[in-house]
Each structure stands twice: as C-alpha cells, then as structure tokens.
C-alpha cells in the first residue's frame, strides 16, 4: 500500500505544542476525527493509549509510530505530527520524541499494517529523512516526502 492512500495534507501538523505523550496522542486523535467525524475521539484516543500500555511505540532517534486498531475503522489512516519540543515517550533509546507518524488500523488488517510499519521504520532510520521532516515548513513538504516512502 502506498502511503499517499493513508494520509492527506490536513492530517499533517507541524510544530504541535504537545508537552507529553498523552497530549500528543490527544492531538493525533483530534486530527483523525476532524478528517473522519464518524469516529469517536475518545475511542480513537483509547485505542492509541491501549497500544502504548503494551509497550512504547517510540522507535528511537526522536521518532514514535503510535498505532491502534479500531473496530469501526474501514481503511488504515495515517497522521503525522512534529512537535515544537521533544517529549518523554519511553522510547527504546530514551531520547525525546519530536516526530510521530500514527496509524489507525481496521480490526481485520494484519499483514498490511505490519508492512506499513516496516516501511515507516526504515524511512525514519535515515537521519537525512528525519532532518528533512524536522526542517519542513509546510504540510505539503512533509506530504511530498511521505508519499515517496
């Protein structure tokens, strides 16, 4: 699956002021429900929090890939946010997180979402890619970087 099918420009937010993991996940939930009003914001937030309880989705180098399954979700949805300041995210390397790419996944999706997470993890391993995202000044710039993953 191409990432351009998962994310729209209005699902990209730069320099979010979230000061904690909870606030970042709330911001992601708000972005999703603004684009998909048929989903309940509390359900979206809870599914993301539930996954974090299993273990942090902070993959290192200032990046997190929060994700969760939502029964009523019919297609995988992506959201990208960058944060003004790094936050404690219990990441594997204990570094503050500034870049988050979140996925809301249908219950029936298994292999597809694992492939997407693998693509994203590979993309974010590159310091050059992370730097481009941190320096991005518009959602369009981020979108053009992401759709080529």
N, C-alpha and C positions, 0 to 999 in steps of 0.2 A: 504494500500500500504506500502510495506517495503521501508525504506529509502535507502537501498542498490540499489534500482532501480532508485533513483533520483540523486545520486552523485557518481562521480568517484574520484579516488585519485588525478587526475590532476585538480580537481575542489575544492581542499583544499589548502589553502595558509596560512602559519604561519608567524607571525611577520611582517605583512604588515606595511609599514610606513605611511599609510594614516593619515593625520592630521585633517581631517574634515569629516562630513557626506558625502558631495559631493564627496570628494576624495575616500572614502570607497565605495560608490556606483559606481564610475567610475572603481575602481579596480574589483568589482564584475562583472560589465558589460564586462570588458576585459577578465576575466576568462571564462565567459559564451561564448563569441564569439570566443575565442580560441578553445574551445571544439565543438562549434556549429557555424561554419563560415557562415552558411546560414542565421543567424540572424544579423541584422544591429546593430552595437554597439550603435549608437545614439538612436535607437528605444528601445533597452533594457534599456539604462540609463534613458530615458524619462519615461518609464513605471514605473520604480522604484521611480523616483522623483515624478511622479504624485501621487502615493500612499502615499508618505510621506507628500504631501501637504494636504491630508485628515486628517492627524494626525500621529504623530510619531509612528514608529513600535518598538521603544525602550521599552522593556517589563520590565526593571528593572534588578538589580543585575549585571550591566555591559553587558547586552545582548540585541541585536536587531534582529528582524526577518523581514527584508525588503522583500517585495514581490510585484509582479505586474503581470498583465495579458498582454499577447502579442498575437494578433490575429493569427499570423503565427506559433505560438508555438503549437506543436502537443502532447508533453508529458511534464509533470512537471519536471523542472530541479532544482537541489539544488547546492548551493555553500556555503562553509564555509571559513571564514577568521578570523584569530585572528590578533589583532593589537599590535604593539610594545608599543604604549601608548594609553591610553583611550582618547576618543574624546567626545565632546559635541554632543549629539544626540537627545536632547529634550526628553529624556527617562522619563517615568512616575515617577521614583524616583529621577530624576535629576542627577543620578550617571553617570560618564563617561562610554562609551561603549567600550569594548575590544573584544567581541565575537559576530560575525554576522553570521547567517545562513539565506541565501537568497533563495527565491523561484521565479522562473519564471513559470507562470501558463498559460495553454491554456485558451482561452476565454470560452470554453464550460464547464470547470471544476468548480464545485461549492462545493458540499459536500466533495469531495476528498481533496481539498486543505484546507478546514476547519479542517478536521481530521488530516492532516499532521501538520498544525499549532498548534493544540491542543497537539499532541504528542510532538512536539518540545518544546512548552511552559512548559509542565510537566517535560520533561527531564532537561531543563535549570533551573527549580525551585530548583533543588538539588545543594547545594553548593559543594558537592563532585564531581558531574559531571562537574560543571564549573571549579573547581580546576584542574581536570584531563585534561581538554581541554587547560587551560592556561599553564599547565606544559608540554604539549605534545611537543616532539622534532622532530616529523616527521608526514607528512600527513598520513602515514599508521596507526600510533597510533590513530589519530583522526578518520580516516575511520572506524577502528575497534570499536571504541566507538559509533560512529553514527549508524552504521548498526545494532546495537543491540537495538536501540530505538524501 
